[in-house]
Amino acid sequence: MKLAPLLFPTLLLCAQAQAQPPIVLDGQYSARTDEMSLEIIGKRVCFAPDKAQWGRLPRPAATHDAWFCFSNDGEARRLLRVPARQADNCGWQARARIVIDSYQPYVEQGDSNDMARLASVIKVAQPNAIACE
C-alpha cells in the first residue's frame, strides 16, 4: 500500500492551515497565589493585554476583558522571570511585551479561560507583589 506518500503532504497542509502567525502584545502578566485564584484558574501565569490590542487576538468579540493563561507555564515563568511564591504576598505581576502563538479561545460555557503559548519575551518590568485581601 502506498498511502503514506500521499498522506504526508495532506497532513502537512492541514498543519500549515492551522498555524497562526506570532502575535506581539503589551500588557500585564499575573501569577496569583491567593486561594480563590488557585481554585478558579490553578497555578498558572496569565496575561491581560492592553485593551487597545484585544483585536489582535483570534477570538470572538466578547463583552468581558480579554485575558489568557500560558499553556507552557513552566517556560512562561522562566521567560518572564516570575519570582518564587512568598508567604507575605498573594503573587506577582508586571508589565511586559511578549510574543505568543497557538492561541486557543475558550468559547464554551463554564469556568475556563483562553490559552496561548508564550513564544518569547521582548521586555518585562520588575515584578510587583500582589497584596493579599
C-alpha positions as CSV (number, residue, x, y, z in Angstrom):
1,M,0.0,0.0,0.0
2,K,1.3,3.4,-0.9
3,L,-0.9,5.7,1.2
4,A,2.0,7.1,3.3
5,P,3.5,9.2,0.5
6,L,0.0,10.7,-0.2
7,L,-0.9,11.1,3.4
8,F,2.1,13.2,4.5
9,P,1.5,16.2,2.1
10,T,-2.1,16.3,3.2
11,L,-1.2,16.3,6.9
12,L,1.4,19.0,6.2
13,L,-1.2,21.2,4.5
14,C,-3.6,20.8,7.4
15,A,-0.9,21.7,10.0
16,Q,0.0,24.8,8.0
17,A,-3.6,25.9,7.7
18,Q,-4.0,25.8,11.5
19,A,-0.7,27.6,12.2
20,Q,-1.0,31.1,13.5
21,P,1.4,33.9,13.0
22,P,3.1,35.2,16.1
23,I,1.3,38.0,18.0
24,V,3.1,40.7,19.8
25,L,1.2,42.1,22.8
26,D,1.8,44.7,25.5
27,G,0.1,44.2,28.9
28,Q,0.4,42.8,32.3
29,Y,1.2,39.2,33.5
30,S,0.0,38.0,36.8
31,A,0.8,34.9,38.8
32,R,-1.7,34.8,41.6
33,T,-1.4,32.6,44.6
34,D,-4.5,33.5,46.7
35,E,-6.9,30.7,47.5
36,M,-9.7,31.9,45.2
37,S,-7.4,32.4,42.1
38,L,-5.8,29.0,42.7
39,E,-9.3,27.4,42.8
40,I,-10.5,29.1,39.7
41,I,-7.5,29.1,37.3
42,G,-5.0,27.0,39.1
43,K,-1.3,27.7,39.5
44,R,-0.9,29.4,36.1
45,V,0.7,32.6,34.8
46,C,-1.9,34.6,32.9
47,F,-1.7,37.7,30.8
48,A,-4.1,40.7,30.2
49,P,-3.2,42.6,27.1
50,D,-3.8,46.3,26.9
51,K,-7.4,47.0,25.7
52,A,-6.3,48.7,22.5
53,Q,-4.7,45.3,21.5
54,W,-7.7,43.0,22.2
55,G,-8.4,42.9,18.4
56,R,-5.1,41.2,17.7
57,L,-6.3,38.0,19.4
58,P,-8.0,35.4,17.2
59,R,-11.1,35.2,19.4
60,P,-14.8,36.1,19.1
61,A,-15.8,39.6,20.2
62,A,-16.9,39.4,23.9
63,T,-18.3,41.6,26.5
64,H,-15.7,40.7,29.0
65,D,-12.0,41.6,29.3
66,A,-9.6,39.7,27.1
67,W,-7.0,37.7,29.0
68,F,-5.4,34.2,28.7
69,C,-3.1,31.9,30.5
70,F,0.0,30.3,29.2
71,S,-0.1,26.7,28.0
72,N,3.6,26.4,28.6
73,D,3.5,27.6,32.2
74,G,7.0,26.5,33.3
75,E,8.6,28.1,30.3
76,A,6.5,31.2,30.8
77,R,7.6,31.6,34.4
78,R,11.2,31.3,33.3
79,L,11.0,33.7,30.4
80,L,9.0,36.3,32.5
81,R,11.3,35.8,35.5
82,V,8.4,35.3,37.9
83,P,9.7,35.2,41.4
84,A,9.1,32.1,43.7
85,R,6.0,32.1,45.8
86,Q,6.3,34.0,49.1
87,A,4.2,33.8,52.2
88,D,3.8,37.6,52.7
89,N,2.0,38.2,49.4
90,C,-0.5,36.7,47.0
91,G,1.5,36.5,43.8
92,W,3.3,38.7,41.3
93,Q,2.5,41.0,38.4
94,A,4.5,43.0,35.9
95,R,4.1,44.9,32.6
96,A,5.6,43.1,29.7
97,R,5.8,43.0,25.9
98,I,5.5,39.4,24.7
99,V,5.2,37.2,21.6
100,I,2.6,34.4,21.7
101,D,1.4,31.8,19.3
102,S,-1.0,28.8,19.3
103,Y,-3.9,31.0,20.7
104,Q,-6.9,28.9,21.7
105,P,-10.0,30.8,22.7
106,Y,-12.4,29.2,25.2
107,V,-15.9,29.6,23.8
108,E,-17.8,27.1,25.8
109,Q,-20.0,27.8,28.9
110,G,-18.4,27.4,32.3
111,D,-15.3,28.3,34.2
112,S,-12.2,28.2,32.0
113,N,-10.1,30.6,30.0
114,D,-8.3,31.2,26.8
115,M,-4.8,29.7,26.4
116,A,-1.7,30.6,24.4
117,R,1.9,29.5,24.1
118,L,4.4,32.1,25.2
119,A,7.0,32.2,22.4
120,S,9.3,34.9,23.7
121,V,9.5,38.0,25.9
122,I,10.7,41.2,24.4
123,K,10.8,43.1,27.7
124,V,9.5,42.7,31.2
125,A,9.4,45.1,34.1
126,Q,10.5,44.4,37.6
127,P,7.6,42.4,39.2
128,N,5.4,43.9,41.9
129,A,4.0,41.8,44.8
130,I,0.2,41.4,44.8
131,A,-1.2,42.2,48.2
132,C,-3.5,39.7,49.9
133,E,-7.0,40.9,50.6
